Structure formats: C-alpha cells, structure tokens
Amino acid sequence: MNLSSVAPSSFMNLPSSLHTFRLEYCGLQVNFIDYIHSSTLISLDLSFNYDLVLDTIMFNKLVQNLPSLIEVDLRFVNMSLVEPISLMNLSSSLSSLQLLNCGLRGEFPGNLLQRPNLRVLDLWGNYDLIGCLPRSNWSCSLERLSLSYTKIAIHLEGDLINNLSGQIPLEFGNLEHLTSLDLSFNNFSGQIPLAFGNLEHLRVLDLSFNNFSGQIPFSLANLKQLFYLDLDNNNLSGAIPNSFANLAQLRYLMLSNNRGMNNFQGSIPASFSKGNSLRYLNFNGNQLGGQIPPSIANCKNLEVLDIGNNKIDDTFPVFLETLTQLQVLVLRSNKLHGFLKGATANYSFSKLRIVDMSSNSLSGTLPLDYFSSLEAMIAPDQNIGYMGANTRTNTYRYSVHMTWKGWGIELIKIQTVLTIIDFSANKFTGNIPWSIGKLKSLIQLNLSHNYLTGNIPHLLGKLKNLESLDLSSNMLTGKIPTQLVNLIFLSVFRVSHNQLEGRIPLGKQLDTLIVVHMKETQDCVDFP
C-alpha cells in the first residue's frame, strides 16, 4: 500500500482504544507526524518507509505526540539527521527499539541499555554510530541485541575499547533472558567466554567476522534452545565439539572460513543424532580430515552441506542420497577418491540444485542414471527467490563458496533458479553422459580437467538456460555439435586442450563470442 498521496490530516483523531499503529511499506512522508496524536498508543511500526526522513525536531515531536510508546520499529527509515541522544526521550518503559539501517550517526546513549523493561535493541547497519556501552547494569529483560556494523565502544576494566574490540565482558553471561545475540562484523578478540553457556534461552548467536581465537568453548553445548550458530571467519582452531551434533534444535551451523583465519582441525562431528533439526551445515575452508560421518544421513532436513576446501580423505558418501531435502552439496578441494556410483535410492538427490565435487581424485565413468535423478535440474524453477528460511523476527539466507564462470566466489545469497554441476579437476574417464541433456534448468556445467573421451553430446544443445560450459582439458574428439548454437544465454564456452577437429559452428549466440583456433591441432581455445 502506498499512502504518499493520502492527506496527512487523515491521521487526526486516532481512536482512543488504538494500541498498535502499523504503516510499514507505505511510502510515508514526514508531514504526517504533525497530525498523529495518541496517549494510548504503545506500539508503532513505520519500518521500510524509505522516503521518510526524520530530523531531531520531528523525532522529538513524534515521541511527544505518542508518550506511551514502548515498542518502536523504524527499520530503514532515514534518521541520519536525528541526534542519537534524542532516543533517551522515549518512554522509560521502552521494551523494543528496532533501528536497523537507519543511518544514525553520532554518539549512541549507552544508558538506554539500562531501561529496566528493554527486551529488544537492534542497531544493525548504522555504520557511523559511535558511543560507549556501560559495563554493567544492563536491562535484565534483554532478549535480543544486535550491534553489528556499528562503531560503538565498550568499557572494559575502566578502559575504553573502540569499535567493539577487546574481549567480551562477563556481564553478557548474566543476561539470562537473552534469546538473540548478534555481535558480528566487529573486532572482538580473545576467547569466546565460557559464560555464554549460561544463556540457557539463547536461540541465535552470531559472532562471525571478528577475531576470536582459541577453541570453541564446550559450554556452548549447554544451549539446548540454540537454533542458529554462526562463528564464520574468526581465528578459531582446535576440534569442533562433538556435542554440537546432539543439539536437537540446531538448524544452522556455520564454522566456515573464507579469510584464511579459522583453522578447525580433527574430524567432522561423528554422532549426529536421529531427529535433529539441521538444515544448513557449513565447514568450508578449514583443515578437517578423516571421513564424512555416515550419521549425517540422520540430518533428514538438511538443505545445504558445504565441507569444501578441507582435507577429507574418503570415497564419495553415497549415503547422502537419502537426504531428500538436500539442495546444495559442496565437496570441492578435498581428497575424495574412487568411483561415483549411480543412484541406489528412490528420489536420489531429487532436489539437488548445486553440486560441486571439483578438485578431488574421483575416477571412473560418469553414470547415466546419476544425472537422470536430478529432478530439480530438469524443470526450471518458476518461483524466483533466495534459498533460506524466514522466522517471525529474522530472515536467514543461505550462502555457499563456489566457482562461478571461472572465478572463486562466495555467494552471499543463493537464488532458487541457480543450478550448477562442477566435476572439474578429477580423474573421470569415458564419455560425457547424454543424460546431462535432460537438465534443462542447468546454468553452469564444468567437466574440465578430466580424462573424458568421445564426442560432445549434441543433446547439450537442449540446455537452453546454460550460461557457462567448460569442457576444456579432456580427450574429447570429433566436431563441436551444431546444436550448441541454440544456447542463447551462453557467455562462457571453453573447449580448448582436447582433440577436437573442424571449426566452431556459426550462428546465434556463438557468433557473439570471439573464436580462436590452435594452428597445429585445430583445437578450439578458450573463449573470453
């Protein structure tokens, strides 16, 4: 609904019985504030009104006109002209204050945390917000605290530590009602406090992108309500506690590393319990060895498994095909070996959208029925969105480390239409299976740097959504099929270092690519 054209005077004379006022996503302008008055209103939600710009005067007028407010949601409202000290004018009974991405700048009044009824404080994304949080006397009612992407300071032992650096004060461990703690993207160092294990109601703990060191405290296994744990990109080391595999409510476990900092060693926890709730498991970029534990087959709700860039020494984990919800499987850059077996279970990998087993030592032929079972890649997904889950208070997007058109990247968000097969840099032999031609939603196919022989299947010309095709560095023979001119979205086409003959077919999309031939072998080199 867009209320930008509604007369501001329409907000006059609010009913005396009104307690909640929600106008999110309404295109509001600031002039309506002069007309809104209520002594009974306790909850105000003006979030996601991107054109609503408040300054100090208007914010104070809003507070004066609504003196009973205890819940305030101004996410994505422009408050760059509001002096943060004005927040102290809110009711002493303040319960919830959500100011995500409001552009607040200047000094945040740390004493606001001492409001006795404060349950929720979200300051995420106010990059120029500075200030000093008091060391003690925080609200004992605090349930959710987010200070990510701020420049707030904190007192430790009488010293002022900037940008939320230094060690976390023990007082955090005394917030017994806390259900969500987000301190990501700051500069904390030292060990994760054992006292966090006292937060028995904690459901969300996000300490990612800091400089925490040492081992994960075993006390975190006491958090029986925990469903989201993100320790990505710190300086953590040692073993991953086996007890994490037994946290019945845990859905998201992120211990990955794309900055070369985390350095978990040992093995993947070996005893994932039956009936667990895990949906997203990411150990990418560590030093984990050993085998992939068969107990992962107990994670029946698992949608993403990323254990790429480790030292796993194992054969292909066939038992993963029993995970009927699995959509992303990343096993790249490990020490996997042996044959890739065909499907042995009903609906084997039927929901798989992204599979990356590149840079291993897998061998043998690529089985026909393996690709025939990838049902999610056969028909394009008509519902464009992002993989993840929504809760009442937050949206959790899945991310994944992968190679996209030759570049190693981390996808912060995974579109549901993205479908990828990457089996490059292995030891596969034999022909390219014709059954790959059934995967009509496939966007990227990389079979390069193997020992594949025979002709390029003409059925690859049916992959109408294909944007990247890399068959380079194999032992392929014959001519490039003319059917490939039908791949109208193709922007990357690599077939160099094979034993192909003839010229690249002309027409349609292939005409838009630069063609170069090798003089001696008449083999085609990479297209840019």
TITOR-277823 format. One record per residue (C-alpha): chain; y, x, z. Coordinates in steps of 0.25 Angstrom, whole numbers. Layout:
REM residues N
(pt "A"; (Y; X; Z)),
...
***
This chain:
REM residues 528
(pt "A"; (0; 0; 0)),
(pt "A"; (14; 5; -4)),
(pt "A"; (25; 0; 5)),
(pt "A"; (36; 9; -1)),
(pt "A"; (43; -3; -7)),
(pt "A"; (42; -12; 5)),
(pt "A"; (55; -15; 12)),
(pt "A"; (56; -7; 25)),
(pt "A"; (61; -19; 33)),
(pt "A"; (47; -25; 31)),
(pt "A"; (42; -17; 43)),
(pt "A"; (52; -24; 52)),
(pt "A"; (47; -33; 63)),
(pt "A"; (33; -28; 65)),
(pt "A"; (25; -38; 73)),
(pt "A"; (25; -35; 88)),
(pt "A"; (10; -35; 88)),
(pt "A"; (9; -24; 78)),
(pt "A"; (2; -11; 84)),
(pt "A"; (-2; -4; 71)),
(pt "A"; (6; -1; 59)),
(pt "A"; (-1; 6; 47)),
(pt "A"; (6; 9; 34)),
(pt "A"; (-1; 21; 28)),
(pt "A"; (-1; 24; 13)),
(pt "A"; (11; 14; 11)),
(pt "A"; (22; 23; 5)),
(pt "A"; (31; 20; 16)),
(pt "A"; (46; 25; 16)),
(pt "A"; (53; 29; 29)),
(pt "A"; (63; 18; 29)),
(pt "A"; (53; 8; 35)),
(pt "A"; (54; 15; 48)),
(pt "A"; (67; 9; 51)),
(pt "A"; (60; -5; 51)),
(pt "A"; (48; -3; 59)),
(pt "A"; (48; -6; 74)),
(pt "A"; (37; -10; 83)),
(pt "A"; (36; -8; 98)),
(pt "A"; (21; -11; 98)),
(pt "A"; (16; -3; 86)),
(pt "A"; (7; 8; 91)),
(pt "A"; (0; 13; 78)),
(pt "A"; (8; 18; 66)),
(pt "A"; (2; 23; 53)),
(pt "A"; (11; 27; 42)),
(pt "A"; (2; 38; 36)),
(pt "A"; (1; 42; 21)),
(pt "A"; (15; 37; 18)),
(pt "A"; (18; 50; 11)),
(pt "A"; (32; 46; 7)),
(pt "A"; (36; 42; 21)),
(pt "A"; (45; 53; 26)),
(pt "A"; (49; 53; 41)),
(pt "A"; (60; 62; 48)),
(pt "A"; (63; 63; 62)),
(pt "A"; (72; 51; 63)),
(pt "A"; (63; 42; 56)),
(pt "A"; (51; 46; 64)),
(pt "A"; (58; 44; 77)),
(pt "A"; (63; 31; 72)),
(pt "A"; (48; 27; 69)),
(pt "A"; (44; 31; 83)),
(pt "A"; (55; 23; 90)),
(pt "A"; (52; 11; 82)),
(pt "A"; (38; 12; 86)),
(pt "A"; (38; 16; 100)),
(pt "A"; (23; 12; 103)),
(pt "A"; (17; 21; 93)),
(pt "A"; (4; 28; 98)),
(pt "A"; (-3; 31; 84)),
(pt "A"; (5; 37; 73)),
(pt "A"; (0; 41; 59)),
(pt "A"; (10; 47; 50)),
(pt "A"; (0; 56; 41)),
(pt "A"; (6; 60; 28)),
(pt "A"; (20; 55; 32)),
(pt "A"; (31; 65; 29)),
(pt "A"; (36; 69; 43)),
(pt "A"; (42; 83; 38)),
(pt "A"; (56; 78; 43)),
(pt "A"; (51; 74; 57)),
(pt "A"; (53; 83; 69)),
(pt "A"; (39; 84; 76)),
(pt "A"; (46; 83; 89)),
(pt "A"; (48; 68; 85)),
(pt "A"; (33; 66; 87)),
(pt "A"; (36; 66; 102)),
(pt "A"; (43; 53; 101)),
(pt "A"; (30; 46; 98)),
(pt "A"; (25; 37; 110)),
(pt "A"; (20; 45; 122)),
(pt "A"; (7; 36; 120)),
(pt "A"; (5; 43; 106)),
(pt "A"; (-10; 42; 102)),
(pt "A"; (-11; 46; 88)),
(pt "A"; (-2; 55; 79)),
(pt "A"; (-6; 58; 65)),
(pt "A"; (4; 67; 57)),
(pt "A"; (-5; 73; 46)),
(pt "A"; (2; 79; 35)),
(pt "A"; (16; 74; 39)),
(pt "A"; (24; 87; 36)),
(pt "A"; (28; 88; 50)),
(pt "A"; (35; 101; 53)),
(pt "A"; (42; 108; 65)),
(pt "A"; (37; 108; 79)),
(pt "A"; (26; 99; 84)),
(pt "A"; (28; 94; 98)),
(pt "A"; (15; 99; 105)),
(pt "A"; (18; 90; 117)),
(pt "A"; (13; 78; 108)),
(pt "A"; (-1; 82; 111)),
(pt "A"; (1; 79; 126)),
(pt "A"; (3; 64; 123)),
(pt "A"; (-8; 58; 132)),
(pt "A"; (-13; 48; 122)),
(pt "A"; (-13; 57; 110)),
(pt "A"; (-26; 55; 102)),
(pt "A"; (-23; 60; 88)),
(pt "A"; (-14; 71; 83)),
(pt "A"; (-15; 75; 68)),
(pt "A"; (-5; 85; 63)),
(pt "A"; (-13; 90; 52)),
(pt "A"; (-5; 96; 40)),
(pt "A"; (8; 97; 46)),
(pt "A"; (9; 112; 41)),
(pt "A"; (23; 115; 47)),
(pt "A"; (21; 108; 61)),
(pt "A"; (22; 118; 72)),
(pt "A"; (23; 117; 87)),
(pt "A"; (15; 120; 99)),
(pt "A"; (4; 112; 105)),
(pt "A"; (4; 113; 121)),
(pt "A"; (-8; 120; 127)),
(pt "A"; (-13; 109; 136)),
(pt "A"; (-10; 94; 140)),
(pt "A"; (-14; 89; 126)),
(pt "A"; (-18; 74; 126)),
(pt "A"; (-32; 72; 131)),
(pt "A"; (-33; 60; 122)),
(pt "A"; (-32; 69; 109)),
(pt "A"; (-43; 65; 99)),
(pt "A"; (-39; 71; 86)),
(pt "A"; (-30; 83; 84)),
(pt "A"; (-26; 89; 70)),
(pt "A"; (-17; 101; 69)),
(pt "A"; (-22; 107; 56)),
(pt "A"; (-12; 113; 47)),
(pt "A"; (0; 114; 57)),
(pt "A"; (7; 125; 63)),
(pt "A"; (6; 120; 77)),
(pt "A"; (5; 130; 88)),
(pt "A"; (-2; 130; 101)),
(pt "A"; (-1; 136; 115)),
(pt "A"; (-12; 146; 120)),
(pt "A"; (-11; 153; 133)),
(pt "A"; (4; 152; 133)),
(pt "A"; (5; 158; 119)),
(pt "A"; (10; 151; 106)),
(pt "A"; (0; 152; 95)),
(pt "A"; (5; 147; 81)),
(pt "A"; (-2; 139; 71)),
(pt "A"; (-13; 135; 80)),
(pt "A"; (-19; 148; 81)),
(pt "A"; (-25; 155; 92)),
(pt "A"; (-37; 149; 100)),
(pt "A"; (-38; 134; 103)),
(pt "A"; (-34; 131; 117)),
(pt "A"; (-45; 126; 126)),
(pt "A"; (-37; 113; 128)),
(pt "A"; (-43; 108; 115)),
(pt "A"; (-56; 107; 122)),
(pt "A"; (-51; 98; 132)),
(pt "A"; (-47; 87; 122)),
(pt "A"; (-59; 79; 126)),
(pt "A"; (-55; 67; 117)),
(pt "A"; (-53; 75; 105)),
(pt "A"; (-61; 69; 93)),
(pt "A"; (-54; 77; 81)),
(pt "A"; (-48; 92; 82)),
(pt "A"; (-42; 98; 69)),
(pt "A"; (-37; 112; 70)),
(pt "A"; (-40; 116; 56)),
(pt "A"; (-31; 125; 47)),
(pt "A"; (-25; 133; 59)),
(pt "A"; (-26; 147; 64)),
(pt "A"; (-35; 145; 77)),
(pt "A"; (-43; 157; 80)),
(pt "A"; (-53; 161; 91)),
(pt "A"; (-66; 153; 94)),
(pt "A"; (-67; 138; 93)),
(pt "A"; (-66; 134; 108)),
(pt "A"; (-79; 130; 115)),
(pt "A"; (-71; 119; 122)),
(pt "A"; (-71; 112; 109)),
(pt "A"; (-85; 108; 113)),
(pt "A"; (-79; 99; 124)),
(pt "A"; (-72; 90; 114)),
(pt "A"; (-84; 80; 114)),
(pt "A"; (-77; 69; 106)),
(pt "A"; (-73; 79; 95)),
(pt "A"; (-77; 73; 81)),
(pt "A"; (-68; 82; 72)),
(pt "A"; (-66; 97; 74)),
(pt "A"; (-59; 105; 63)),
(pt "A"; (-56; 119; 65)),
(pt "A"; (-56; 124; 51)),
(pt "A"; (-47; 135; 45)),
(pt "A"; (-44; 142; 58)),
(pt "A"; (-48; 156; 63)),
(pt "A"; (-58; 152; 73)),
(pt "A"; (-69; 163; 76)),
(pt "A"; (-82; 165; 83)),
(pt "A"; (-93; 155; 83)),
(pt "A"; (-93; 140; 83)),
(pt "A"; (-94; 136; 98)),
(pt "A"; (-107; 129; 101)),
(pt "A"; (-99; 119; 109)),
(pt "A"; (-95; 112; 97)),
(pt "A"; (-109; 107; 96)),
(pt "A"; (-105; 98; 108)),
(pt "A"; (-96; 90; 100)),
(pt "A"; (-106; 79; 97)),
(pt "A"; (-96; 70; 91)),
(pt "A"; (-91; 80; 81)),
(pt "A"; (-92; 76; 66)),
(pt "A"; (-82; 86; 59)),
(pt "A"; (-82; 101; 62)),
(pt "A"; (-74; 110; 53)),
(pt "A"; (-74; 125; 56)),
(pt "A"; (-72; 130; 42)),
(pt "A"; (-64; 142; 39)),
(pt "A"; (-63; 150; 53)),
(pt "A"; (-68; 163; 57)),
(pt "A"; (-81; 157; 64)),
(pt "A"; (-94; 164; 64)),
(pt "A"; (-108; 164; 70)),
(pt "A"; (-118; 153; 69)),
(pt "A"; (-116; 139; 66)),
(pt "A"; (-121; 131; 79)),
(pt "A"; (-134; 124; 76)),
(pt "A"; (-129; 113; 85)),
(pt "A"; (-119; 108; 74)),
(pt "A"; (-131; 103; 67)),
(pt "A"; (-134; 93; 78)),
(pt "A"; (-120; 87; 79)),
(pt "A"; (-124; 73; 76)),
(pt "A"; (-110; 68; 72)),
(pt "A"; (-106; 80; 64)),
(pt "A"; (-103; 77; 49)),
(pt "A"; (-94; 88; 45)),
(pt "A"; (-97; 103; 48)),
(pt "A"; (-88; 113; 41)),
(pt "A"; (-90; 128; 44)),
(pt "A"; (-87; 134; 30)),
(pt "A"; (-78; 146; 27)),
(pt "A"; (-70; 148; 14)),
(pt "A"; (-61; 158; 20)),
(pt "A"; (-71; 169; 24)),
(pt "A"; (-69; 167; 38)),
(pt "A"; (-81; 158; 45)),
(pt "A"; (-93; 166; 45)),
(pt "A"; (-105; 158; 51)),
(pt "A"; (-118; 165; 51)),
(pt "A"; (-132; 161; 54)),
(pt "A"; (-139; 149; 49)),
(pt "A"; (-135; 134; 46)),
(pt "A"; (-138; 126; 58)),
(pt "A"; (-153; 123; 56)),
(pt "A"; (-154; 109; 64)),
(pt "A"; (-146; 98; 58)),
(pt "A"; (-151; 86; 66)),
(pt "A"; (-156; 73; 59)),
(pt "A"; (-146; 62; 59)),
(pt "A"; (-134; 72; 59)),
(pt "A"; (-121; 67; 52)),
(pt "A"; (-117; 79; 44)),
(pt "A"; (-110; 77; 31)),
(pt "A"; (-103; 90; 28)),
(pt "A"; (-108; 104; 31)),
(pt "A"; (-101; 116; 26)),
(pt "A"; (-105; 130; 30)),
(pt "A"; (-99; 137; 17)),
(pt "A"; (-95; 151; 17)),
(pt "A"; (-102; 157; 30)),
(pt "A"; (-113; 167; 32)),
(pt "A"; (-124; 157; 35)),
(pt "A"; (-138; 161; 31)),
(pt "A"; (-153; 156; 33)),
(pt "A"; (-157; 143; 26)),
(pt "A"; (-151; 130; 25)),
(pt "A"; (-158; 122; 36)),
(pt "A"; (-167; 110; 32)),
(pt "A"; (-161; 102; 43)),
(pt "A"; (-148; 100; 34)),
(pt "A"; (-157; 89; 28)),
(pt "A"; (-154; 81; 41)),
(pt "A"; (-140; 80; 37)),
(pt "A"; (-142; 67; 29)),
(pt "A"; (-127; 64; 28)),
(pt "A"; (-123; 78; 22)),
(pt "A"; (-114; 77; 11)),
(pt "A"; (-109; 92; 10)),
(pt "A"; (-117; 104; 12)),
(pt "A"; (-109; 117; 10)),
(pt "A"; (-116; 130; 14)),
(pt "A"; (-112; 139; 3)),
(pt "A"; (-108; 153; 4)),
(pt "A"; (-117; 157; 15)),
(pt "A"; (-130; 165; 16)),
(pt "A"; (-140; 154; 15)),
(pt "A"; (-154; 160; 11)),
(pt "A"; (-163; 148; 7)),
(pt "A"; (-169; 141; -4)),
(pt "A"; (-162; 128; -9)),
(pt "A"; (-162; 118; 2)),
(pt "A"; (-170; 107; -5)),
(pt "A"; (-169; 98; 8)),
(pt "A"; (-154; 96; 5)),
(pt "A"; (-158; 86; -6)),
(pt "A"; (-162; 76; 5)),
(pt "A"; (-147; 75; 9)),
(pt "A"; (-144; 63; 1)),
(pt "A"; (-129; 63; 4)),
(pt "A"; (-126; 78; 0)),
(pt "A"; (-115; 79; -10)),
(pt "A"; (-111; 94; -9)),
(pt "A"; (-121; 105; -8)),
(pt "A"; (-115; 119; -8)),
(pt "A"; (-125; 131; -6)),
(pt "A"; (-118; 141; -15)),
(pt "A"; (-118; 156; -12)),
(pt "A"; (-130; 157; -3)),
(pt "A"; (-144; 163; -4)),
(pt "A"; (-151; 151; -9)),
(pt "A"; (-163; 155; -18)),
(pt "A"; (-175; 148; -24)),
(pt "A"; (-177; 136; -33)),
(pt "A"; (-168; 124; -34)),
(pt "A"; (-178; 113; -33)),
(pt "A"; (-177; 99; -39)),
(pt "A"; (-175; 86; -31)),
(pt "A"; (-186; 83; -22)),
(pt "A"; (-180; 71; -15)),
(pt "A"; (-174; 57; -19)),
(pt "A"; (-159; 57; -21)),
(pt "A"; (-159; 73; -20)),
(pt "A"; (-145; 77; -20)),
(pt "A"; (-141; 64; -26)),
(pt "A"; (-126; 64; -20)),
(pt "A"; (-124; 79; -23)),
(pt "A"; (-111; 82; -30)),
(pt "A"; (-109; 97; -27)),
(pt "A"; (-120; 107; -27)),
(pt "A"; (-117; 122; -27)),
(pt "A"; (-128; 132; -26)),
(pt "A"; (-121; 143; -33)),
(pt "A"; (-123; 158; -29)),
(pt "A"; (-137; 157; -24)),
(pt "A"; (-150; 162; -29)),
(pt "A"; (-157; 149; -33)),
(pt "A"; (-166; 150; -44)),
(pt "A"; (-176; 143; -53)),
(pt "A"; (-172; 132; -63)),
(pt "A"; (-163; 120; -60)),
(pt "A"; (-171; 108; -58)),
(pt "A"; (-168; 96; -67)),
(pt "A"; (-170; 85; -56)),
(pt "A"; (-161; 92; -47)),
(pt "A"; (-149; 88; -55)),
(pt "A"; (-155; 75; -58)),
(pt "A"; (-154; 71; -44)),
(pt "A"; (-139; 74; -42)),
(pt "A"; (-135; 59; -44)),
(pt "A"; (-121; 61; -39)),
(pt "A"; (-118; 71; -50)),
(pt "A"; (-124; 61; -61)),
(pt "A"; (-114; 50; -60)),
(pt "A"; (-99; 53; -57)),
(pt "A"; (-93; 48; -44)),
(pt "A"; (-83; 37; -47)),
(pt "A"; (-77; 38; -33)),
(pt "A"; (-67; 50; -33)),
(pt "A"; (-65; 55; -19)),
(pt "A"; (-68; 66; -10)),
(pt "A"; (-81; 69; -2)),
(pt "A"; (-79; 67; 13)),
(pt "A"; (-78; 57; 24)),
(pt "A"; (-68; 48; 30)),
(pt "A"; (-67; 44; 44)),
(pt "A"; (-57; 36; 51)),
(pt "A"; (-47; 47; 54)),
(pt "A"; (-51; 58; 44)),
(pt "A"; (-56; 61; 30)),
(pt "A"; (-66; 73; 29)),
(pt "A"; (-66; 79; 15)),
(pt "A"; (-78; 88; 11)),
(pt "A"; (-75; 102; 5)),
(pt "A"; (-84; 112; -2)),
(pt "A"; (-84; 126; -6)),
(pt "A"; (-88; 127; -21)),
(pt "A"; (-85; 134; -35)),
(pt "A"; (-77; 125; -44)),
(pt "A"; (-75; 129; -58)),
(pt "A"; (-78; 144; -54)),
(pt "A"; (-69; 144; -42)),
(pt "A"; (-74; 144; -28)),
(pt "A"; (-66; 134; -20)),
(pt "A"; (-67; 125; -8)),
(pt "A"; (-65; 110; -12)),
(pt "A"; (-58; 104; 0)),
(pt "A"; (-61; 90; -5)),
(pt "A"; (-73; 87; -14)),
(pt "A"; (-71; 76; -24)),
(pt "A"; (-83; 66; -25)),
(pt "A"; (-83; 68; -40)),
(pt "A"; (-85; 83; -39)),
(pt "A"; (-99; 87; -44)),
(pt "A"; (-103; 101; -45)),
(pt "A"; (-116; 109; -47)),
(pt "A"; (-115; 124; -45)),
(pt "A"; (-128; 132; -46)),
(pt "A"; (-122; 145; -51)),
(pt "A"; (-126; 159; -48)),
(pt "A"; (-140; 157; -45)),
(pt "A"; (-153; 160; -52)),
(pt "A"; (-156; 147; -59)),
(pt "A"; (-165; 148; -71)),
(pt "A"; (-169; 139; -82)),
(pt "A"; (-162; 128; -90)),
(pt "A"; (-150; 120; -85)),
(pt "A"; (-156; 107; -82)),
(pt "A"; (-152; 96; -91)),
(pt "A"; (-151; 86; -79)),
(pt "A"; (-138; 92; -76)),
(pt "A"; (-132; 84; -87)),
(pt "A"; (-135; 71; -79)),
(pt "A"; (-124; 76; -69)),
(pt "A"; (-112; 69; -76)),
(pt "A"; (-103; 70; -64)),
(pt "A"; (-104; 85; -63)),
(pt "A"; (-91; 92; -63)),
(pt "A"; (-95; 107; -61)),
(pt "A"; (-109; 113; -65)),
(pt "A"; (-111; 128; -63)),
(pt "A"; (-124; 135; -66)),
(pt "A"; (-119; 148; -70)),
(pt "A"; (-125; 162; -66)),
(pt "A"; (-139; 158; -66)),
(pt "A"; (-151; 160; -76)),
(pt "A"; (-151; 147; -83)),
(pt "A"; (-157; 147; -97)),
(pt "A"; (-158; 137; -109)),
(pt "A"; (-147; 129; -115)),
(pt "A"; (-135; 122; -109)),
(pt "A"; (-140; 107; -108)),
(pt "A"; (-132; 98; -117)),
(pt "A"; (-133; 88; -106)),
(pt "A"; (-122; 95; -99)),
(pt "A"; (-112; 89; -109)),
(pt "A"; (-115; 76; -101)),
(pt "A"; (-108; 81; -89)),
(pt "A"; (-95; 74; -92)),
(pt "A"; (-88; 78; -79)),
(pt "A"; (-91; 93; -80)),
(pt "A"; (-79; 102; -77)),
(pt "A"; (-86; 115; -75)),
(pt "A"; (-98; 120; -82)),
(pt "A"; (-103; 134; -79)),
(pt "A"; (-116; 139; -85)),
(pt "A"; (-112; 154; -87)),
(pt "A"; (-120; 166; -84)),
(pt "A"; (-134; 160; -87)),
(pt "A"; (-144; 162; -98)),
(pt "A"; (-141; 149; -106)),
(pt "A"; (-144; 149; -121)),
(pt "A"; (-140; 140; -133)),
(pt "A"; (-127; 133; -136)),
(pt "A"; (-117; 126; -128)),
(pt "A"; (-120; 111; -129)),
(pt "A"; (-110; 104; -137)),
(pt "A"; (-111; 92; -127)),
(pt "A"; (-102; 101; -118)),
(pt "A"; (-90; 97; -126)),
(pt "A"; (-91; 83; -119)),
(pt "A"; (-88; 89; -105)),
(pt "A"; (-73; 85; -106)),
(pt "A"; (-70; 90; -92)),
(pt "A"; (-76; 104; -93)),
(pt "A"; (-66; 114; -89)),
(pt "A"; (-75; 126; -85)),
(pt "A"; (-86; 130; -95)),
(pt "A"; (-94; 143; -93)),
(pt "A"; (-106; 147; -101)),
(pt "A"; (-104; 162; -102)),
(pt "A"; (-115; 172; -100)),
(pt "A"; (-126; 164; -106)),
(pt "A"; (-134; 166; -119)),
(pt "A"; (-127; 154; -126)),
(pt "A"; (-124; 154; -141)),
(pt "A"; (-115; 147; -150)),
(pt "A"; (-101; 142; -147)),
(pt "A"; (-95; 133; -137)),
(pt "A"; (-95; 119; -142)),
(pt "A"; (-81; 114; -146)),
(pt "A"; (-75; 101; -143)),
(pt "A"; (-69; 92; -132)),
(pt "A"; (-68; 99; -118)),
(pt "A"; (-74; 113; -123)),
(pt "A"; (-62; 114; -133)),
(pt "A"; (-53; 115; -121)),
(pt "A"; (-60; 127; -115)),
(pt "A"; (-58; 141; -120)),
(pt "A"; (-70; 147; -127)),
(pt "A"; (-74; 161; -127)),
(pt "A"; (-87; 167; -133)),
(pt "A"; (-94; 180; -130)),
(pt "A"; (-95; 188; -143)),
(pt "A"; (-109; 194; -141)),
(pt "A"; (-117; 183; -135)),
(pt "A"; (-109; 171; -140)),
(pt "A"; (-110; 166; -125)),
(pt "A"; (-98; 158; -120)),
(pt "A"; (-90; 164; -109)),
(pt "A"; (-83; 156; -98)),
(pt "A"; (-72; 146; -101)),
(pt "A"; (-60; 147; -93)),
***
